[in-house]
Amino acid sequence: MRIAAKINDSKLNRVDVGNAVRIVLDIDPDLPLEGELAEVNPFPFPRRWHGAPIEYGAKIRVKNPPKSLRPGQRAKVHIFVVSQAERSASTDPVGRRTRRQILLPGQAG
């Protein structure tokens, strides 16, 4: 199962495909799900009005989805990212780093 989410362009340079994701469903906030960022669209969504935020579509792959997960359910998606300073300081791409999170609106489906 995949979740569709939107990423604001100001945060786009901080996420990478493969980042760990925590998903909190509105119907069951006490049971967070784990996943990973599977895809980020190369082009933004069309803006609805002048001055609207520029957002890119993203797909989140849910690991071990419960049977209660249904298309159309709403969720909050937390993408864990590495800060720019930590990226440039680390020479080991798999090294241990402090993870931060970005809160994104998401929709299961």
N, CA, C and O atoms as a DFTB+ gen file, in Angstrom:
436 C
 N C O
     1  1       0.858      -1.173       0.000
     2  2       0.000       0.000       0.000
     3  2       0.898       1.226       0.000
     4  3       1.965       1.236       0.613
     5  1       0.447       2.255      -0.696
     6  2       1.196       3.516      -0.769
     7  2       0.322       4.665      -0.287
     8  3      -0.906       4.617      -0.368
     9  1       0.982       5.687       0.213
    10  2       0.301       6.900       0.664
    11  2       0.788       8.047      -0.206
    12  3       1.985       8.195      -0.451
    13  1      -0.157       8.855      -0.669
    14  2       0.180      10.049      -1.450
    15  2       0.321      11.219      -0.486
    16  3      -0.531      11.426       0.379
    17  1       1.399      11.983      -0.638
    18  2       1.644      13.145       0.217
    19  2       2.154      14.286      -0.645
    20  3       2.488      14.096      -1.815
    21  1       2.211      15.473      -0.056
    22  2       2.748      16.651      -0.736
    23  2       3.928      17.171       0.069
    24  3       3.886      17.214       1.298
    25  1       4.991      17.568      -0.646
    26  2       6.173      18.136      -0.003
    27  2       6.343      19.563      -0.501
    28  3       6.416      19.798      -1.707
    29  1       6.408      20.516       0.425
    30  2       6.624      21.914       0.079
    31  2       8.014      22.070      -0.521
    32  3       8.960      21.408      -0.094
    33  1       8.136      22.947      -1.512
    34  2       9.429      23.106      -2.198
    35  2      10.541      23.577      -1.262
    36  3      11.714      23.329      -1.541
    37  1      10.205      24.246      -0.162
    38  2      11.236      24.706       0.772
    39  2      11.878      23.544       1.533
    40  3      12.960      23.699       2.099
    41  1      11.224      22.393       1.550
    42  2      11.747      21.223       2.253
    43  2      12.228      20.137       1.297
    44  3      12.742      19.107       1.732
    45  1      12.064      20.363       0.010
    46  2      12.363      19.336      -0.987
    47  2      13.830      18.915      -0.984
    48  3      14.137      17.739      -1.179
    49  1      14.735      19.865      -0.763
    50  2      16.161      19.523      -0.803
    51  2      16.620      18.757       0.435
    52  3      17.775      18.337       0.499
    53  1      15.741      18.568       1.419
    54  2      16.100      17.848       2.642
    55  2      15.635      16.396       2.642
    56  3      15.977      15.640       3.551
    57  1      14.860      15.997       1.635
    58  2      14.358      14.626       1.604
    59  2      15.026      13.841       0.485
    60  3      15.420      14.400      -0.538
    61  1      15.145      12.553       0.696
    62  2      15.709      11.648      -0.298
    63  2      14.844      10.399      -0.362
    64  3      14.277       9.974       0.645
    65  1      14.745       9.820      -1.539
    66  2      14.063       8.540      -1.670
    67  2      14.767       7.555      -0.748
    68  3      15.996       7.473      -0.729
    69  1      13.982       6.816       0.010
    70  2      14.534       5.867       0.975
    71  2      14.509       6.365       2.405
    72  3      14.765       5.589       3.326
    73  1      14.201       7.673       2.623
    74  2      14.109       8.184       3.991
    75  2      13.042       7.409       4.768
    76  3      12.009       7.026       4.218
    77  1      13.311       7.189       6.044
    78  2      12.337       6.536       6.918
    79  2      11.148       7.465       7.135
    80  3      11.299       8.686       7.180
    81  1       9.969       6.875       7.269
    82  2       8.730       7.634       7.423
    83  2       7.897       7.000       8.530
    84  3       7.821       5.776       8.640
    85  1       7.270       7.847       9.352
    86  2       6.274       7.377      10.316
    87  2       4.931       7.936       9.885
    88  3       4.820       9.125       9.588
    89  1       3.911       7.092       9.849
    90  2       2.576       7.468       9.400
    91  2       1.632       7.340      10.583
    92  3       1.587       6.299      11.238
    93  1       0.874       8.403      10.858
    94  2      -0.108       8.388      11.936
    95  2      -1.475       8.588      11.298
    96  3      -1.786       9.670      10.799
    97  1      -2.284       7.540      11.318
    98  2      -3.621       7.604      10.730
    99  2      -4.563       8.370      11.644
   100  3      -4.500       8.227      12.865
   101  1      -5.433       9.180      11.061
   102  2      -6.417       9.914      11.853
   103  2      -7.371       8.964      12.573
   104  3      -7.836       9.269      13.671
   105  1      -7.665       7.810      11.962
   106  2      -8.619       6.888      12.584
   107  2      -8.014       6.102      13.741
   108  3      -8.752       5.590      14.582
   109  1      -6.685       5.994      13.805
   110  2      -6.025       5.247      14.874
   111  2      -4.664       5.873      15.193
   112  3      -3.627       5.311      14.841
   113  1      -4.663       7.042      15.863
   114  2      -3.397       7.732      16.127
   115  2      -2.481       6.999      17.108
   116  3      -1.297       7.322      17.197
   117  1      -3.007       6.021      17.842
   118  2      -2.188       5.284      18.806
   119  2      -1.380       4.162      18.164
   120  3      -0.568       3.524      18.834
   121  1      -1.594       3.914      16.869
   122  2      -0.876       2.854      16.171
   123  2      -0.117       3.441      14.985
   124  3      -0.588       3.356      13.851
   125  1       1.070       4.045      15.235
   126  2       1.832       4.599      14.109
   127  2       2.373       3.482      13.221
   128  3       2.730       2.405      13.700
   129  1       2.424       3.757      11.928
   130  2       2.928       2.806      10.944
   131  2       4.303       3.261      10.472
   132  3       4.629       4.447      10.537
   133  1       5.094       2.328      10.004
   134  2       6.417       2.633       9.473
   135  2       6.389       2.521       7.955
   136  3       5.624       1.738       7.392
   137  1       7.226       3.306       7.308
   138  2       7.315       3.250       5.858
   139  2       8.587       3.909       5.381
   140  3       9.485       4.223       6.162
   141  1       8.643       4.112       4.061
   142  2       9.794       4.801       3.484
   143  2       9.336       5.628       2.301
   144  3       8.353       5.303       1.634
   145  1      10.065       6.700       2.056
   146  2       9.776       7.566       0.920
   147  2      10.172       6.815      -0.345
   148  3      11.348       6.520      -0.561
   149  1       9.180       6.509      -1.181
   150  2       9.425       5.683      -2.368
   151  2       9.664       6.516      -3.617
   152  3      10.383       6.090      -4.521
   153  1       9.062       7.709      -3.672
   154  2       9.127       8.483      -4.920
   155  2       8.776       9.938      -4.640
   156  3       7.917      10.227      -3.807
   157  1       9.440      10.847      -5.337
   158  2       9.096      12.271      -5.315
   159  2       8.937      12.705      -6.763
   160  3       9.829      12.488      -7.583
   161  1       7.805      13.316      -7.078
   162  2       7.558      13.746      -8.454
   163  2       8.585      14.790      -8.893
   164  3       8.982      15.635      -8.090
   165  1       9.018      14.744     -10.147
   166  2      10.016      15.711     -10.622
   167  2       9.438      17.102     -10.886
   168  3      10.183      18.078     -10.963
   169  1       8.112      17.195     -11.025
   170  2       7.474      18.480     -11.309
   171  2       6.437      18.784     -10.239
   172  3       5.804      17.864      -9.720
   173  1       6.248      20.066      -9.894
   174  2       5.273      20.420      -8.859
   175  2       3.842      20.313      -9.371
   176  3       3.589      20.263     -10.574
   177  1       2.910      20.279      -8.408
   178  2       1.496      20.352      -8.747
   179  2       1.204      21.733      -9.321
   180  3       1.878      22.697      -8.956
   181  1       0.222      21.856     -10.207
   182  2      -0.166      23.195     -10.676
   183  2      -0.685      24.022      -9.494
   184  3      -1.408      23.513      -8.637
   185  1      -0.311      25.286      -9.465
   186  2      -0.774      26.156      -8.378
   187  2      -2.206      26.589      -8.652
   188  3      -2.581      26.862      -9.792
   189  1      -2.996      26.645      -7.590
   190  2      -4.408      27.003      -7.731
   191  2      -4.631      28.512      -7.765
   192  3      -5.630      28.972      -8.316
   193  1      -3.727      29.277      -7.192
   194  2      -3.839      30.726      -7.212
   195  2      -2.436      31.316      -7.124
   196  3      -1.490      30.641      -6.720
   197  1      -2.314      32.579      -7.506
   198  2      -1.020      33.258      -7.453
   199  2      -0.568      33.345      -6.003
   200  3      -1.337      33.758      -5.136
   201  1       0.643      32.968      -5.743
   202  2       1.170      33.014      -4.385
   203  2       0.941      31.738      -3.595
   204  3       1.365      31.640      -2.443
   205  1       0.278      30.760      -4.196
   206  2       0.061      29.484      -3.508
   207  2       1.404      28.772      -3.335
   208  3       2.317      28.961      -4.139
   209  1       1.521      27.961      -2.293
   210  2       2.793      27.253      -2.100
   211  2       3.064      26.276      -3.244
   212  3       2.142      25.699      -3.820
   213  1       4.330      26.107      -3.555
   214  2       4.725      25.143      -4.580
   215  2       4.931      23.810      -3.872
   216  3       5.733      23.705      -2.944
   217  1       4.197      22.791      -4.320
   218  2       4.255      21.484      -3.679
   219  2       4.508      20.390      -4.707
   220  3       4.036      20.453      -5.843
   221  1       5.263      19.392      -4.276
   222  2       5.585      18.242      -5.114
   223  2       4.901      17.009      -4.539
   224  3       4.843      16.834      -3.322
   225  1       4.391      16.168      -5.405
   226  2       3.782      14.922      -4.966
   227  2       4.840      13.927      -4.529
   228  3       5.952      13.912      -5.056
   229  1       4.487      13.103      -3.568
   230  2       5.393      12.063      -3.079
   231  2       4.585      10.807      -2.798
   232  3       3.398      10.875      -2.479
   233  1       5.234       9.675      -2.919
   234  2       4.618       8.386      -2.601
   235  2       5.394       7.763      -1.447
   236  3       6.623       7.699      -1.464
   237  1       4.651       7.310      -0.453
   238  2       5.211       6.669       0.724
   239  2       4.822       5.193       0.680
   240  3       3.640       4.867       0.564
   241  1       5.790       4.315       0.771
   242  2       5.526       2.872       0.820
   243  2       5.350       2.478       2.283
   244  3       6.234       2.721       3.104
   245  1       4.205       1.868       2.609
   246  2       3.905       1.450       3.978
   247  2       4.466       0.048       4.196
   248  3       4.200      -0.866       3.415
   249  1       5.241      -0.110       5.262
   250  2       5.773      -1.432       5.616
   251  2       4.756      -2.136       6.510
   252  3       4.293      -1.561       7.495
   253  1       4.415      -3.342       6.181
   254  2       3.465      -4.152       6.955
   255  2       2.161      -3.406       7.240
   256  3       1.833      -3.183       8.405
   257  1       1.413      -3.015       6.209
   258  2       0.167      -2.285       6.446
   259  2      -0.868      -3.164       7.141
   260  3      -0.999      -4.343       6.814
   261  1      -1.609      -2.596       8.101
   262  2      -2.657      -3.378       8.759
   263  2      -3.843      -3.571       7.814
   264  3      -4.017      -2.822       6.852
   265  1      -4.642      -4.572       8.102
   266  2      -5.814      -4.841       7.257
   267  2      -6.844      -3.723       7.351
   268  3      -7.688      -3.581       6.466
   269  1      -6.783      -2.928       8.415
   270  2      -7.742      -1.834       8.590
   271  2      -7.422      -0.620       7.719
   272  3      -8.244       0.291       7.619
   273  1      -6.248      -0.587       7.088
   274  2      -5.861       0.545       6.240
   275  2      -6.648       0.498       4.939
   276  3      -6.634      -0.507       4.228
   277  1      -7.337       1.598       4.634
   278  2      -8.196       1.665       3.454
   279  2      -7.848       2.891       2.616
   280  3      -7.380       3.896       3.153
   281  1      -8.071       2.816       1.300
   282  2      -7.875       3.997       0.446
   283  2      -8.781       5.146       0.894
   284  3      -9.934       4.934       1.267
   285  1      -8.241       6.357       0.849
   286  2      -9.015       7.549       1.192
   287  2      -8.893       7.985       2.635
   288  3      -9.349       9.077       2.976
   289  1      -8.292       7.171       3.504
   290  2      -8.131       7.570       4.895
   291  2      -7.081       8.671       4.991
   292  3      -6.132       8.710       4.209
   293  1      -7.265       9.561       5.959
   294  2      -6.333      10.673       6.133
   295  2      -5.261      10.290       7.151
   296  3      -5.493       9.491       8.059
   297  1      -4.075      10.887       6.969
   298  2      -2.952      10.572       7.853
   299  2      -1.995      11.749       7.919
   300  3      -2.004      12.628       7.057
   301  1      -1.172      11.750       8.956
   302  2      -0.043      12.676       9.048
   303  2       1.201      11.858       8.763
   304  3       1.357      10.748       9.272
   305  1       2.085      12.409       7.946
   306  2       3.291      11.704       7.531
   307  2       4.498      12.463       8.065
   308  3       4.641      13.662       7.823
   309  1       5.358      11.770       8.786
   310  2       6.590      12.350       9.316
   311  2       7.751      11.725       8.551
   312  3       7.991      10.523       8.662
   313  1       8.473      12.532       7.778
   314  2       9.631      12.040       7.036
   315  2      10.883      12.416       7.823
   316  3      11.103      13.588       8.130
   317  1      11.693      11.426       8.142
   318  2      12.931      11.675       8.877
   319  2      14.012      12.074       7.889
   320  3      14.245      11.390       6.893
   321  1      14.672      13.196       8.177
   322  2      15.676      13.740       7.265
   323  2      16.977      13.989       8.019
   324  3      17.014      13.980       9.249
   325  1      18.025      14.207       7.265
   326  2      19.335      14.551       7.809
   327  2      19.590      16.007       7.456
   328  3      19.356      16.414       6.318
   329  1      20.068      16.804       8.417
   330  2      20.308      18.220       8.150
   331  2      21.454      18.389       7.158
   332  3      22.274      17.487       6.988
   333  1      21.506      19.539       6.511
   334  2      22.549      19.817       5.516
   335  2      23.936      19.790       6.155
   336  3      24.881      19.289       5.545
   337  1      24.074      20.316       7.366
   338  2      25.375      20.317       8.046
   339  2      25.839      18.892       8.320
   340  3      27.018      18.572       8.172
   341  1      24.900      18.042       8.719
   342  2      25.258      16.651       8.988
   343  2      25.614      15.915       7.697
   344  3      26.484      15.044       7.696
   345  1      24.943      16.264       6.600
   346  2      25.259      15.636       5.315
   347  2      26.681      15.963       4.883
   348  3      27.427      15.075       4.469
   349  1      27.060      17.240       4.980
   350  2      28.383      17.630       4.505
   351  2      29.485      17.186       5.470
   352  3      30.627      17.012       5.047
   353  1      29.173      17.001       6.752
   354  2      30.179      16.577       7.725
   355  2      30.440      15.078       7.661
   356  3      31.513      14.617       8.051
   357  1      29.478      14.328       7.178
   358  2      29.612      12.874       7.161
   359  2      30.195      12.394       5.838
   360  3      29.745      12.798       4.765
   361  1      31.195      11.532       5.927
   362  2      31.731      10.924       4.708
   363  2      31.158       9.533       4.521
   364  3      31.242       8.962       3.434
   365  1      30.577       8.987       5.577
   366  2      29.980       7.658       5.511
   367  2      28.493       7.807       5.229
   368  3      27.761       8.267       6.106
   369  1      28.007       7.432       4.027
   370  2      26.596       7.628       3.713
   371  2      25.666       6.786       4.568
   372  3      24.464       7.049       4.602
   373  1      26.189       5.782       5.258
   374  2      25.337       4.937       6.084
   375  2      25.624       5.179       7.565
   376  3      25.130       4.445       8.421
   377  1      26.413       6.196       7.867
   378  2      26.790       6.473       9.248
   379  2      25.597       6.851      10.110
   380  3      24.524       7.178       9.604
   381  1      25.802       6.802      11.416
   382  2      24.717       7.169      12.325
   383  2      24.619       8.679      12.394
   384  3      25.612       9.377      12.595
   385  1      23.421       9.159      12.228
   386  2      23.190      10.604      12.235
   387  2      21.922      10.900      13.016
   388  3      21.055      10.040      13.167
   389  1      21.827      12.113      13.503
   390  2      20.602      12.540      14.150
   391  2      19.529      12.685      13.088
   392  3      19.752      13.299      12.045
   393  1      18.367      12.118      13.359
   394  2      17.283      12.224      12.387
   395  2      16.310      13.310      12.836
   396  3      16.005      13.443      14.020
   397  1      15.843      14.063      11.883
   398  2      14.834      15.084      12.144
   399  2      13.614      14.716      11.333
   400  3      13.683      13.862      10.448
   401  1      12.502      15.353      11.629
   402  2      11.310      14.991      10.886
   403  2      10.616      16.204      10.309
   404  3      10.688      17.306      10.852
   405  1       9.943      15.974       9.196
   406  2       9.116      16.979       8.542
   407  2       7.694      16.457       8.597
   408  3       7.441      15.304       8.247
   409  1       6.772      17.286       9.029
   410  2       5.373      16.891       9.083
   411  2       4.706      17.273       7.782
   412  3       4.753      18.434       7.374
   413  1       4.090      16.314       7.130
   414  2       3.432      16.546       5.849
   415  2       1.991      16.097       5.914
   416  3       1.675      15.125       6.600
   417  1       1.099      16.796       5.201
   418  2      -0.253      16.262       5.082
   419  2      -0.207      15.058       4.161
   420  3       0.497      15.077       3.152
   421  1      -0.929      14.036       4.486
   422  2      -0.933      12.847       3.642
   423  2      -2.323      12.275       3.536
   424  3      -3.219      12.630       4.302
   425  1      -2.491      11.405       2.598
   426  2      -3.762      10.725       2.439
   427  2      -3.455       9.298       2.052
   428  3      -2.779       9.050       1.054
   429  1      -3.949       8.360       2.838
   430  2      -3.707       6.953       2.528
   431  2      -4.448       6.602       1.254
   432  3      -5.568       7.057       1.024
   433  1      -3.813       5.792       0.432
   434  2      -4.516       5.372      -0.776
   435  2      -3.606       4.910      -1.840
   436  3      -4.061       4.525      -2.917
